[in-house]
Amino acid sequence: MARIGYARVSTLDQDLDVQLAKLKAEGCSIIRSEKVSGGSREGRPELATVLEFLRDGDELVVARLDRLGRDTRDVLNLIHECEQRGAFVTVLDPHVSTRGEMGHMIITVLGMVAQMERRFIKERQKDGIERAKAGGVYKGGAPRVDRAKVVALDRAGHGAAAIAQAVRCSRMQVYRILKAG
């Protein structure tokens, strides 16, 4: 039986140290961590590695439930996958485990709270951007792709793949820029 820790923060400038310390203090023999949004399971290779590694009797330990994810369905699916492998999940804050039925109920409620919190964060962010736009402070992010260069390369006869490589973006982005004119 292994205790496997998983730590996650949403952005590169956030710090994992507190979570890692808690997981080490809890006796996790393996700890995987990543700096990526928890809004979805997509793009979270460390979480995928942990799930693949879990075996019968293992325990997945997280500092808080929202570190697993902020979508109730995703969190419950993750827990279900762990249980399918014979493993269980332990959340340290508040201390809850899926070893018992009460733990399942509490984790479901905590998952719903995490999802609601994510919605509140998005609403506050949207409101802040609208206020900044109204005040003339926010004008949107800087363009990441030189649109004029994309159009020029297209007119010069280059294909979408070559253009994407030249301006360091996806082919889909090239198609969007060319469609917009």
NORZIHU-V832861 format. One record per residue. N is the residue number from 1. RES is the residue in one letter. SS is DSSP state (H for helix, E for strand, - for the rest). NEAR is the number of other C-alpha atoms within 8 Angstrom. D_CENTER is the distance of its C-alpha to the mean C-alpha in Angstrom with 2 decimals. Layout:
n = (N,N)
res = (RES,RES)
ss = (SS,SS)
near = (NEAR,NEAR)
d_center = (D_CENTER,D_CENTER)
//
This chain:
n = (1,2,3,4,5,6,7,8,9,10,11,12,13,14,15,16,17,18,19,20,21,22,23,24,25,26,27,28,29,30,31,32,33,34,35,36,37,38,39,40,41,42,43,44,45,46,47,48,49,50,51,52,53,54,55,56,57,58,59,60,61,62,63,64,65,66,67,68,69,70,71,72,73,74,75,76,77,78,79,80,81,82,83,84,85,86,87,88,89,90,91,92,93,94,95,96,97,98,99,100,101,102,103,104,105,106,107,108,109,110,111,112,113,114,115,116,117,118,119,120,121,122,123,124,125,126,127,128,129,130,131,132,133,134,135,136,137,138,139,140,141,142,143,144,145,146,147,148,149,150,151,152,153,154,155,156,157,158,159,160,161,162,163,164,165,166,167,168,169,170,171,172,173,174,175,176,177,178,179,180,181)
res = (M,A,R,I,G,Y,A,R,V,S,T,L,D,Q,D,L,D,V,Q,L,A,K,L,K,A,E,G,C,S,I,I,R,S,E,K,V,S,G,G,S,R,E,G,R,P,E,L,A,T,V,L,E,F,L,R,D,G,D,E,L,V,V,A,R,L,D,R,L,G,R,D,T,R,D,V,L,N,L,I,H,E,C,E,Q,R,G,A,F,V,T,V,L,D,P,H,V,S,T,R,G,E,M,G,H,M,I,I,T,V,L,G,M,V,A,Q,M,E,R,R,F,I,K,E,R,Q,K,D,G,I,E,R,A,K,A,G,G,V,Y,K,G,G,A,P,R,V,D,R,A,K,V,V,A,L,D,R,A,G,H,G,A,A,A,I,A,Q,A,V,R,C,S,R,M,Q,V,Y,R,I,L,K,A,G)
ss = (-,-,E,E,E,E,E,E,E,-,-,-,-,-,-,-,H,H,H,H,H,H,H,H,H,-,-,-,-,E,E,E,E,E,E,-,-,-,-,-,-,-,-,-,H,H,H,H,H,H,H,H,H,-,-,-,-,-,E,E,E,E,-,-,H,H,H,-,-,-,-,H,H,H,H,H,H,H,H,H,H,H,H,H,-,-,-,E,E,E,E,-,-,-,-,E,E,-,-,-,H,H,H,H,H,H,H,H,H,H,H,H,H,H,H,H,H,H,H,H,H,H,H,H,H,H,H,H,H,H,H,H,H,H,-,-,-,-,-,-,-,-,-,-,-,-,H,H,H,H,H,H,H,H,H,-,-,-,-,H,H,H,H,H,H,H,H,-,-,-,H,H,H,H,H,H,H,H,H,H,-)
near = (7,9,12,14,13,15,14,12,14,9,8,8,4,8,7,10,6,7,9,10,8,9,15,10,7,6,7,13,9,8,12,11,10,9,10,11,8,13,8,10,8,4,6,9,6,9,10,8,8,11,9,6,6,12,9,8,9,13,13,14,14,15,12,10,13,9,13,11,14,15,12,12,6,11,12,10,8,8,10,8,9,14,9,7,9,10,14,14,13,12,13,10,8,6,7,11,11,12,7,7,7,7,11,10,8,9,11,10,8,9,15,10,8,14,11,8,8,10,8,8,8,8,8,8,8,8,8,8,9,8,8,10,10,7,7,7,7,8,6,4,4,4,5,4,7,8,7,6,8,13,10,8,10,11,7,6,6,9,7,10,8,8,14,13,9,6,10,7,9,9,10,6,9,13,9,8,11,9,6,5,4)
d_center = (27.26,24.39,22.07,18.72,16.30,12.54,11.17,7.93,8.04,6.32,9.18,11.79,14.49,13.22,14.93,14.07,17.81,18.22,15.78,17.30,20.73,20.26,19.17,22.13,24.46,23.55,24.82,21.83,23.40,20.23,17.07,13.99,11.44,8.83,7.80,4.48,2.69,2.72,4.96,5.29,6.14,7.11,7.02,6.31,10.06,10.70,9.62,11.76,14.44,14.65,15.11,17.70,19.45,20.02,23.69,26.07,26.37,23.25,21.09,17.32,17.08,14.35,15.41,14.11,12.85,10.00,8.59,8.42,6.80,8.32,10.08,13.33,14.00,10.88,11.69,15.31,14.93,13.27,16.20,18.60,17.70,18.32,21.55,22.58,22.63,24.70,22.15,21.13,18.38,19.27,17.63,19.49,19.33,21.06,22.43,21.90,22.16,22.23,25.62,27.37,27.33,26.97,23.70,22.34,23.51,22.09,18.61,18.84,19.91,17.25,14.56,16.48,16.66,12.93,12.68,15.77,14.56,11.65,14.55,16.74,14.52,14.44,18.16,19.04,17.38,19.31,22.44,22.28,22.06,24.93,27.01,26.51,27.53,30.50,31.53,31.35,28.86,25.84,26.57,23.16,21.47,23.63,23.95,22.03,24.53,28.29,29.31,32.98,32.52,30.77,33.72,36.25,34.97,35.03,38.59,39.54,38.77,35.55,33.21,29.60,28.31,30.58,29.64,25.90,26.62,28.99,26.75,23.51,21.57,21.01,24.05,22.55,22.45,26.06,27.06,25.66,27.56,30.70,30.59,30.32,33.39)
//
